[in-house]
């Protein structure tokens, strides 16, 4: 991943942002205040890779409670939040999916949530509804500790995508 001049300008501008405003920007990436504070504390980031490494390090340090805060900002798979561009973009794979498949995805989500106490989280970018349903079914067999670590990895991947978009769109 290279740093284009535009992305470096965006990175420098982000690093120079007032602490309170930076926290709000970061909370749009991930709704865990602990994550946002840890990423902000890692600045200045020398390049994109350093910011992504700050994401990975912050994600690795989150408690289970922090993970739940991060997951609370995500829509259920198969039900992107209306008007939320990130949610709709990330779950583009459900657009046009068969109604029966979406119904099954809703039922599987409900069963997962009843079992684990939180939404099923997967980096849905580029995945079809059927692929997400298969992953949901497969991951239901996990114990809570294993699933928490998988969720941590999925959140990191989602954050990476959102950080890259933040740098590339500014």
C-alpha positions in Angstrom: 0.0 0.0 0.0 1.6 3.2 -1.1 1.2 6.7 0.2 0.0 9.0 -2.5 0.6 12.7 -2.0 -3.1 13.3 -1.5 -3.3 10.6 1.2 -0.2 12.1 2.9 -1.9 15.5 3.0 -5.0 13.9 4.4 -2.9 12.0 7.0 -1.1 15.1 8.0 -4.4 17.0 8.3 -5.9 14.2 10.4 -2.9 14.1 12.6 -3.1 17.9 13.1 -6.8 17.8 14.0 -7.9 19.1 17.4 -8.1 16.2 19.9 -11.9 16.5 20.4 -12.6 16.7 16.7 -10.2 13.8 15.9 -12.0 11.7 18.5 -15.3 12.3 16.7 -13.8 11.4 13.4 -12.3 8.2 14.8 -15.6 7.3 16.5 -17.2 7.4 13.0 -14.7 4.7 12.0 -15.2 2.6 15.2 -17.7 3.4 18.0 -15.4 2.2 20.8 -14.1 5.2 22.7 -11.2 3.1 24.0 -10.2 2.4 20.4 -10.6 6.0 19.3 -8.5 7.2 22.2 -5.7 4.7 21.6 -5.5 5.5 17.9 -5.5 9.2 18.6 -2.7 8.7 21.2 -0.5 7.1 18.6 -0.2 10.3 16.5 1.5 11.7 14.7 1.5 8.8 12.2 4.4 8.9 9.9 2.5 7.3 7.1 -0.7 5.3 6.3 0.9 2.1 7.5 1.6 3.6 10.9 -2.1 4.7 11.2 -3.2 1.2 10.2 -0.8 -0.3 12.8 -2.2 2.0 15.4 -5.6 0.5 14.5 -4.3 -3.0 14.9 -2.6 -2.2 18.2 -5.7 -0.4 19.6 -8.0 -3.3 18.5 -5.7 -5.9 20.1 -5.9 -3.9 23.4 -9.7 -3.7 23.6 -11.5 -5.4 26.4 -14.7 -7.4 25.8 -16.7 -4.4 26.9 -14.8 -2.2 24.4 -15.6 -4.8 21.7 -19.3 -4.6 22.5 -19.1 -0.8 22.1 -17.4 -1.2 18.8 -20.0 -3.8 17.6 -22.9 -1.5 18.7 -22.0 0.8 15.8 -22.6 -1.9 13.2 -25.9 -2.9 11.5 -27.0 -6.4 11.4 -25.8 -8.4 8.5 -28.5 -8.3 5.9 -30.0 -5.1 7.2 -27.8 -2.1 6.4 -28.8 1.0 8.3 -30.9 3.2 5.9 -29.1 6.4 5.1 -25.8 5.2 6.5 -23.5 5.2 3.5 -20.8 3.1 5.2 -23.3 0.4 6.2 -24.9 0.4 2.8 -21.6 0.3 1.0 -20.1 -2.4 3.2 -23.2 -4.6 2.9 -23.7 -4.1 -0.9 -23.6 -7.9 -1.2 -27.1 -8.2 0.2 -28.6 -5.9 -2.4 -30.8 -7.9 -4.8 -30.4 -11.1 -2.7 -33.4 -13.5 -2.8 -36.0 -12.8 -0.2 -35.8 -16.3 1.2 -32.1 -15.9 1.7 -32.5 -12.6 3.5 -35.2 -14.2 5.7 -32.8 -17.0 6.6 -30.0 -14.4 7.3 -32.4 -12.6 9.7 -33.2 -15.9 11.5 -29.6 -16.9 11.7 -28.7 -13.4 13.0 -31.3 -13.7 15.7 -30.0 -17.1 16.8 -26.4 -15.8 16.8 -27.4 -12.8 18.9 -29.3 -14.9 21.4 -26.3 -17.2 21.8 -23.5 -14.5 21.9 -25.3 -11.4 23.1 -24.2 -9.2 20.2 -24.6 -8.8 16.5 -22.8 -11.1 14.1 -19.9 -9.1 12.8 -18.0 -9.8 9.6 -16.1 -7.6 7.2 -18.8 -7.8 4.6 -17.1 -5.8 1.9 -17.1 -7.8 -1.3 -19.1 -10.7 0.2 -22.4 -12.0 -1.1 -25.4 -12.6 1.2 -24.9 -16.3 0.8 -21.3 -16.2 1.8 -22.2 -14.1 4.9 -24.9 -16.6 5.8 -22.4 -19.5 5.5 -19.9 -17.7 7.7 -22.6 -16.9 10.3 -23.7 -20.6 10.4 -20.1 -21.8 10.7 -19.1 -19.3 13.5 -22.1 -20.2 15.6 -20.2 -23.4 16.6 -17.5 -21.2 18.2 -17.1 -20.8 21.9 -17.5 -17.1 23.1 -13.7 -16.6 23.6 -12.9 -17.8 20.1 -15.7 -15.8 18.6 -14.6 -12.6 20.4 -11.1 -13.0 18.8 -12.7 -13.5 15.4 -14.8 -10.4 15.9 -11.7 -8.4 16.9 -10.1 -9.4 13.6 -13.2 -8.5 11.6 -13.4 -5.1 13.3 -9.8 -4.5 12.5 -10.4 -5.2 8.9 -13.5 -3.0 8.8 -11.5 -0.2 10.4 -8.7 -0.6 7.9 -11.2 -0.2 5.1 -12.8 2.8 6.7 -9.4 4.5 7.5 -8.2 4.0 4.0 -11.5 5.5 2.7 -11.1 8.4 5.1 -7.6 9.1 3.8 -8.5 8.6 0.2 -11.7 10.7 0.2 -10.3 13.8 1.9 
